[in-house]
Amino acid sequence: MKITMSRKERDLLAAIRAVEARQITQEQAAQQPGITVRNVCRGLARYREEGDGGLNLPTARNAL
């Protein structure tokens, strides 16, 4: 199954992967433009449960 992600979602995924690999902290990830600590915490939980697709934000584009 192909996952379509926006630029914001790809940026968040890259930050989440870096946190998961312990390359940066959640706070450091949140310093990137457009990413908050809340985004990182919630995204990390979804990433651990569902993988890359868990970060795909629900939009009309993705509902089809």
VMD Tcl script that draws the C-alpha trace (Angstrom):
set ca {
  {0.00 0.00 0.00}
  {1.34 3.39 -1.01}
  {1.34 6.12 1.65}
  {1.06 9.72 0.49}
  {2.50 12.25 2.93}
  {2.66 16.02 2.93}
  {5.95 17.84 3.44}
  {4.97 18.52 7.08}
  {4.31 14.82 7.65}
  {7.65 13.86 6.06}
  {9.47 16.39 8.25}
  {7.74 15.02 11.35}
  {8.59 11.45 10.29}
  {12.27 12.36 9.92}
  {12.26 13.96 13.37}
  {10.47 10.95 14.91}
  {12.96 8.54 13.36}
  {15.86 10.58 14.76}
  {14.25 10.54 18.23}
  {13.60 6.80 17.97}
  {17.26 6.24 17.01}
  {18.28 8.40 19.99}
  {20.13 10.82 17.73}
  {18.16 13.78 19.12}
  {15.78 14.40 22.01}
  {12.08 15.15 21.69}
  {12.82 18.76 22.66}
  {15.44 19.06 19.92}
  {13.01 17.62 17.38}
  {10.42 20.20 18.44}
  {12.82 23.05 17.63}
  {12.32 22.42 13.92}
  {9.89 24.82 12.21}
  {6.28 23.67 12.41}
  {6.90 20.90 14.95}
  {5.86 21.14 18.59}
  {6.72 18.95 21.57}
  {3.12 17.74 21.51}
  {3.48 16.75 17.82}
  {6.62 14.79 18.67}
  {5.12 13.00 21.69}
  {1.91 12.04 19.93}
  {3.71 11.20 16.68}
  {6.21 8.98 18.46}
  {3.40 6.99 20.09}
  {1.60 6.57 16.74}
  {4.88 5.66 15.00}
  {5.57 2.94 17.57}
  {2.06 1.51 17.18}
  {1.49 1.86 13.43}
  {4.83 2.62 11.77}
  {5.21 5.26 9.06}
  {1.51 5.22 8.21}
  {0.63 6.26 11.74}
  {1.95 9.74 11.04}
  {-0.28 10.22 8.02}
  {-2.65 12.99 9.06}
  {-6.33 12.30 8.36}
  {-7.44 14.49 5.46}
  {-9.97 14.19 2.68}
  {-7.07 13.38 0.33}
  {-6.11 10.33 2.39}
  {-9.66 9.17 3.10}
  {-10.16 7.95 -0.47}
}
mol new
graphics top color blue
foreach p $ca { graphics top sphere $p radius 0.5 }
foreach p [lrange $ca 0 end-1] q [lrange $ca 1 end] { graphics top cylinder $p $q radius 0.2 }
display resetview
